[in-house]
Amino acid sequence: MAQSPPTNSTVTSTTETVVSTLHIMATTDHTDEDNRDFYTGLGLAISSSVFIGTSFIIKKKGLLKVKDSSGTRAGQGGYAYLKEWLWWSGMITMIVGEIANFTAYAFAPAILVTPLGSLSVLVSAMLASYFLKEKLNLHVKIGCFLSIIGSTVLVIHAPQEEEVQSMDNLEPKLTSPGFIGYGFIVIVFALVLIFYYGPRYGNTNIMVYIAICSLIGSLSVMGCKGLGIVIKQTLHGDSQLTNPVAWGLIVGVLACVLTQMNYLNKALDIFNTSLVTPIYYVMFTTLTIIASAILFREWEVLDSKDTIGAICGFLTIVSGVFLLHAFKDVHFTLKDILKSNSQANGIPKVKYVSKQPNEESRAILMQNDTSITDDEEETGFANSINHL
């Protein structure tokens, strides 16, 4: 019995099935590559935070050594720290961390990599307490913890895919009115802070130098992200060495990084490390997220659930930094909470037990009650004399 030839509908159905299968395979490969890039960037960002957090402490030790040797301090416009090997050790550690951070931007979105800088807050605070003998009260510890939790929530809800994969996608975005306007505002604010507010209030207000670092830093991150795309594209065979935009990014990143380092050194030299690090992190992260949203539009791929989660994570970070900054001078520890033998007015607190007290316990309680009453009477009599 002869087999009937396939009809047009059968051929069409088979073709659609093959196309659908190929599409699924391509999508799966693309998803696997995105996941691989995501976790590569995640690992690089974490290692970067460890190196950078450690570098803060090493550089601070170098600056303190320069101060003790009667050299001109960085906060007073001096550069004696450039002769100190300990400061250079910290700088090398920071460069290693920045290289890891720079490489992370080539594999993962900026709004994922940047919040992970909160780990440097934890590393820096712990090392500052041990090596610099800087006191961390309970509020500071809770603030650090909240910063870490908020950053973790922000990372969980961050997008794992990127829209900008090549310089052809990036160049139109760099010349968009939104990003040009943002860059203009940042440069104007930075210049005002550098030439007007810095000389007048830089040594007394912690926000001046940190604001300069954060403003310039947001532009440097965008430049690093662009350079990451350049390197990644070049390694895949599409050389960008003759692209003038790529060289412009290199010059811009170098200028921004040098400016950041200069004013970050001033802030570290003048103010407490456990305060500089988290405040710098929050301002830097906020401005970077804003710049990334304007340039790369990475938030457009998020649904409402992830958007709300990211916002909650960021607000948690802000709450942590508020605790760090607002209560830094309050001497309050966990032991103060656990103390149960004193009341707010300083009168000894009597502890009651469930069993029936014996005669000796009754006598002690009566003696304490009598002494408390006598003290109150003496205090009241003395106050009356003073009043008269």
TAFENZI-V647748 format. One record per backbone hydrogen bond with DSSP energy under -1.0 kcal/mol. CO is the residue of the C=O (numbers start at 1). NH is the residue of the N-H. Records with the same first field share a line. If there is no record, write none. Layout:
CO=NH + NH
This chain:
7=11
8=12
9=13
10=14
11=15
12=16
13=17
14=18
15=19
16=20
17=21
18=22
19=23
20=24
21=25
22=26
23=27
24=28
25=29
26=30
27=31
28=32
29=33
30=34
31=35
32=36
33=37
34=38
35=39
36=40
37=41
38=42
39=43
40=44
41=45
42=46
43=47
44=48
45=49
46=50
47=51
48=52
49=53
50=54
51=55
52=56
54=58
55=59
56=60
57=61
58=62
59=63
60=64
61=65
62=66
63=67
64=68
65=69
66=71
67=70
73=76 + 78
74=77
79=82
80=83
81=84
84=88
85=89
86=90
87=91
88=92
89=93
90=94
91=95
92=96
93=97
94=98
95=99
96=100
97=101
98=102
99=103
100=104
101=105
103=106
104=107 + 108
109=112 + 113
110=114
114=117
115=118
116=119
117=120
118=122
119=123
120=124
121=125
122=126
123=127
124=128
125=129
126=130
127=131
128=134
137=141
138=142
139=143
140=144
141=145
142=146
143=147
144=148
145=149
146=150
147=151
148=152
149=153
150=154
151=155
152=156
153=157
155=158
166=170
167=171
170=174
171=175
173=176
176=180
177=181
178=182
179=183
180=184
181=185
182=186
183=187
184=188
185=189
186=190
187=191
188=192
189=193
190=194
191=195
192=196 + 197
193=198
197=201
198=202
201=204 + 205
205=208
206=210
207=211
208=212
209=213
210=214
211=215
212=216
213=217
214=218
216=220
217=221
218=222
219=223
220=224
221=225
222=226
223=227
224=228
225=229
226=230
227=231
228=232
229=233
230=234
231=235
233=238
234=237
237=239
240=243
243=247
244=248
245=249
246=250
247=251
248=252
249=253
250=254
251=255
252=256
253=257
254=258
255=259
256=260
257=261
258=262
259=263
260=264
261=265
262=266
263=267
264=268
265=269
266=270
267=271
272=275 + 276
273=277
275=279
276=280
277=281
278=282
279=283
280=284
281=285
282=286
283=287
284=288
285=289
286=290
287=291
288=292
289=293
290=294
291=295
292=296 + 297
297=300
299=302
303=307
304=308
305=309
306=310
307=311
308=312
309=313
310=314
311=315
312=316
313=317
314=318
315=319
316=320
317=321
318=322
319=323
320=324
321=325
322=326
323=327
327=330
330=332
332=138
334=338
335=339
343=346
358=362
359=363
360=364
361=365
362=366
363=367
364=368
365=369
366=370
367=371
368=372
369=373
370=374
371=375
372=376
373=377
374=378
375=379
376=380
377=381
378=382
379=383
380=384
381=385
382=386
383=387
384=388
